[in-house]
Amino acid sequence: MSSPPSLPPSPPPKRLKTQAEPELPVEAVVGTQIHSQTSAEPLVQTALEEAPVKALFVPTGPSSAGGPAGPSNSKQKARKRKQKRPVPEVYSPADVLFHDIKDFLGKEYVEDTLSQGDSAWEAPEDLHTQSVVELRVGAFTVSGESISAWPQNGTPKWAIIAPFAHPGDLIRAKIYRHDRLHSVADLVEIVEYSETYRGGEGDRRKYPENGCKYFGECGGCQLQPLPYQLQLAHKKRTVQLAYQRYFSLDSSLLPEVKETIPSPKQWGYRTKITPHFDAPPKWSRAKAVPPTHKAKTNGTAVDEEASANGAGDGQSEETAMNAVEGGAGAVIGGKGASEAGPRKWECRIGFERKGRPGVMDIEECPIATPVLNAKLAPERARINDTIMSFTKGATLLLRDSLPAPEPLPSSDSPFDPSTPVLPEDQHVAITNHKLPVYERVGSFLFSFAAGSFFQNNNSILIPLTEYVREAIFPSSTNTTSMTSATSSVDSTGPDPANPNPVQAAGSSPTRPTHLVDAYCGSGLFGITLSPHFERVAGVEISQDSITAAKKNAEMNGLGEKTEWLCGKAEDIFGGLPEKGFEGSKSCVVVDPPRKGCDEPFLKQLLDFKPITVVYVSCNVHTQARDVGWFLREAEARGVKYVVESLRGFDLFPQTAHVESVAVLRLR
Ligand SMILES: C[S@@+](CC[C@H](N)C(=O)[O-])C[C@H]1O[C@@H](n2cnc3c(N)ncnc32)[C@H](O)[C@@H]1O
């Protein structure tokens, strides 16, 4: 059992007053540009000329530490020649960014430049790494960074990406890297805050007390400075752009993207956090106690994998030195520094920094639930006490759980849905990835291993599963789909007005009686939607997840009604027909990992030919690709599916992430 949470809730009160805040000017999002220019002054300033930079934002680029300014010297040139210039993998964040750049600079210009070979990689002559430039920001990228044109006067030929700035802001930014048709920069200063887009007292960048104290340095929560309604609008735009870019069929086949469904909790919602730390560099360990174990031997609280930074010893050292140069203070005193005393390495436990390697120290994370924040302090102390024994970096796991129910519900004595919902201050934090976590979703209780997948924002799971139900049974939702998805916070059980919707639907040939939960994990959709179906099957590739789903079904008294099938990727639907599941009476919920569905899966889905497909996705870009593929392949077989609705769900407020739900119906 963990100690009770002691941290106060973190939401900044001012931020919640969104009614009076401006609508998102859609043209300010990628796709349209603002190339306004207020100053006739030269907009480029090299680091040599530069006045001392006030550290408004922590510089993020790896080269921020300093170094020669201005035109490349011969070493730099040689390095440039050798530099590999990989074109980003399609659907990756870098590919999405390149689409942003393409939209911003103009498709024709970009395609023309790309066709000329290497010129897309050659930065304009007046733009050097280490130079500080003044920019009027033109747009937002999908990931929530700013994009500005270069040159600022005249036809834009190059884009500059800088964090933490908004369309319309006038900023100073320090270039640290060139890439294909763009440079990446640190934000040095906001000279003028855009009033149209943001501005006012609520602007967290002006009033840092309004938000997370790590904003400006931490790599997470990029959208945090935006009022919540603008975050939702940004995510709607992300869904629209993803389908414009990756759908591959005519856009007339798509409905308008609906408003993003908000998260009931915008702070303190995250039920799982995974802070990590680097191992101490060799030089710091030399004088300390010799290592007694590797991270891997700690089988409880530390994830067995090395840290997400992948930092081995050498890399840790480099990271630490970067940190001292960048002023983050991980190392005190330089090599052999006598005045400052012997150099000392400090352990940092937290998350990735924005735009630079290494971990930043985090004492609290305001998007995490209170019990996780309360547990973070003792976990950090425990690692700090033993840090010299780690030869590899590692990742901690903290997961919010209900206390284990006593007795544990079973098929003989299932979970009682009338059990009161426990208040948050009675939750516990689980740190061993093998231990079970318990979560309540409406009338159902779920259990899964702490290290396995479960959605990380419990507060939105009822609206999400309700929305999926309403999408499957549209006749009952003509007027209520939006309201009930946003307001139903108490239970996902049978509709009291229509307690047996399957029988009530009676003879309707298009009303599914069977549900297939594909990529079912521990059974979230299959179990929460079970009251509305005669039979439910979950299919999955992971045996552990299937075991958890089966147990969850039994715990909730659904053992008889449900089937949980562990399938091979190439035969994932194989076991369904013999269990009585036919496409003509089924709907399928599809919820794959970020890489989306593979072709064998989609082919099997098409062979199955369900009445409705509800595709829930944590990566709208691969979802757009898959939906396009599915419609095209169906058409080729003479089968017609239509995309009935598209909409984002805000599972991760303050971040740029959007969960997307597409509803496809057989015609
Ligand atoms: C995003 S999770 C969704 C889990 C579940 N629907 C939920 O909401 O909790 C994706 C799941 O897909 C499973 N998976 C990955 N590849 C698969 C495949 N080729 N076929 C079936 N399931 C797969 C993973 O094991 C994981 O449980």
The ligand as an SDF file (V2000), in Angstrom:
LIG
                    3D

 27 29  0  0  0  0  0  0  0  0999 V2000
   -3.8410   -0.0040  -28.0850 C   0  0  0  0  0  0  0  0  0  0  0  0
   -3.9310   -1.5750  -27.3270 S   0  0  0  0  0  0  0  0  0  0  0  0
   -5.6700   -1.6840  -27.1290 C   0  0  0  0  0  0  0  0  0  0  0  0
   -6.1410   -2.5720  -26.0190 C   0  0  0  0  0  0  0  0  0  0  0  0
   -7.5950   -2.4350  -25.6190 C   0  0  0  0  0  0  0  0  0  0  0  0
   -8.4750   -2.2760  -26.7290 N   0  0  0  0  0  0  0  0  0  0  0  0
   -7.8000   -1.3490  -24.6040 C   0  0  0  0  0  0  0  0  0  0  0  0
   -8.3700   -0.3100  -24.9440 O   0  0  0  0  0  0  0  0  0  0  0  0
   -7.3940   -1.5210  -23.4480 O   0  0  0  0  0  0  0  0  0  0  0  0
   -3.5110   -2.6210  -28.6440 C   0  0  0  0  0  0  0  0  0  0  0  0
   -3.5410   -4.1080  -28.3830 C   0  0  0  0  0  0  0  0  0  0  0  0
   -3.3160   -4.7610  -29.6340 O   0  0  0  0  0  0  0  0  0  0  0  0
   -2.6120   -5.9650  -29.3990 C   0  0  0  0  0  0  0  0  0  0  0  0
   -2.0070   -6.3610  -30.7060 N   0  0  0  0  0  0  0  0  0  0  0  0
   -0.8590   -5.9200  -31.2510 C   0  0  0  0  0  0  0  0  0  0  0  0
   -0.6920   -6.4400  -32.4790 N   0  0  0  0  0  0  0  0  0  0  0  0
   -1.7790   -7.2200  -32.7390 C   0  0  0  0  0  0  0  0  0  0  0  0
   -2.2080   -8.0090  -33.8680 C   0  0  0  0  0  0  0  0  0  0  0  0
   -1.4490   -8.0780  -34.9510 N   0  0  0  0  0  0  0  0  0  0  0  0
   -3.3700   -8.6410  -33.7920 N   0  0  0  0  0  0  0  0  0  0  0  0
   -4.1410   -8.5500  -32.6720 C   0  0  0  0  0  0  0  0  0  0  0  0
   -3.7950   -7.8400  -31.5680 N   0  0  0  0  0  0  0  0  0  0  0  0
   -2.6240   -7.1670  -31.6050 C   0  0  0  0  0  0  0  0  0  0  0  0
   -1.6730   -5.6160  -28.2910 C   0  0  0  0  0  0  0  0  0  0  0  0
   -1.2920   -6.7760  -27.5710 O   0  0  0  0  0  0  0  0  0  0  0  0
   -2.5070   -4.6390  -27.4410 C   0  0  0  0  0  0  0  0  0  0  0  0
   -3.1820   -5.3200  -26.4080 O   0  0  0  0  0  0  0  0  0  0  0  0
  1  2  1  0
  2  3  1  0
  2 10  1  0
  3  4  1  0
  4  5  1  0
  5  6  1  0
  5  7  1  0
  7  8  2  0
  7  9  1  0
 10 11  1  0
 11 12  1  0
 11 26  1  0
 12 13  1  0
 13 14  1  0
 13 24  1  0
 14 15  1  0
 14 23  1  0
 15 16  2  0
 16 17  1  0
 17 18  1  0
 17 23  2  0
 18 19  1  0
 18 20  2  0
 20 21  1  0
 21 22  2  0
 22 23  1  0
 24 25  1  0
 24 26  1  0
 26 27  1  0
M  CHG  2   2   1   9  -1
M  END
$$$$
